[in-house]
Amino acid sequence: MPAITPEQFLARVRKQAPAPAPAYLFLGPEAYYRRLCKEALIAEALNAESRAEGLTQIDLEETSLREILDDARSLSLFTP
């Protein structure tokens, strides 16, 4: 996906078109907009009950890339 403004991203997420991408990278000088876009994406992708199992937040200062990739490759025990 090419670079878009926070407003464009929020409009796309709210319309749910197209389907969410496998990964997103939020960059920009405004932490407010990065947080707003992240929260909108999470709200649209996962309902409240699914967030505990379906969302992983990683601190890159504490976690190695190898650990992140291992976690991403592992299957969840709760997957239907």
N, C-alpha and C positions, 0 to 999 in steps of 0.2 A: 504494500500500500504506500503510495507517495505521501510526503509530508502534508499534513492538513492542519488547520487551526483547531483549537479546542472546541470552538462553536460548531465547526463542521463535524468533528468526531462525535460530539454529544448528540447532534441531530441524527447521525447515522445509527448510533447505538439505540436511540429512542425509537427509531423506525424498524430496528432489527433487520436492517438490510445493508449490505449482505450479511451472511452468517458471520459470527465472530471468527477472527483469524486465530491460528494456534498460539501466537505470541504477539505482544505489543511492547513497544519501547516508548515511554513518555519522556520527552526532553523539552527543555525550555527554561527560561529564567523565572517563571512564575510557579512557585510551589503550589499555590492555590489551584491553578488550572490542572496541574499534574494530578493532584489529589482528587479534584472534581471528576476528571475523566476516568481515573482508576475506580472510584466509587460507583460511577454510573455503569461501567462495564461489569463490575462484580454484581451489582443489583440486577442487571439484565441477564447475566449468564447463570447465576446461581440463586435459587430461592433461599430464604432464611435458614431452613433446616439443612440444606446441602452445604452451606458455607463451612461448617466445622470440618467436614470430611473432604470437600471438593476444592478447598483453597489452601494453597501453601504460600507462605510469605517467607522470604529468605533474606538474611542480612549477609551481603557479599563480603563484609569485613570479617565475618565469623565462619563462613562456609566456603569450602573449596569448590571449584568447578566440577571436580570429579564427584563430590558428594551430591551436587545439584543434578548432574546427569544421571547418576545412579538412582536418585529419587524419582526423576522423570521417567526412567525406563521401567521402574518396578510397577507391578500391577497392584491395584488396591484389593484388599480382601473383601471390601464392601461393594465392589462393582457387580451390578446385576448380570 
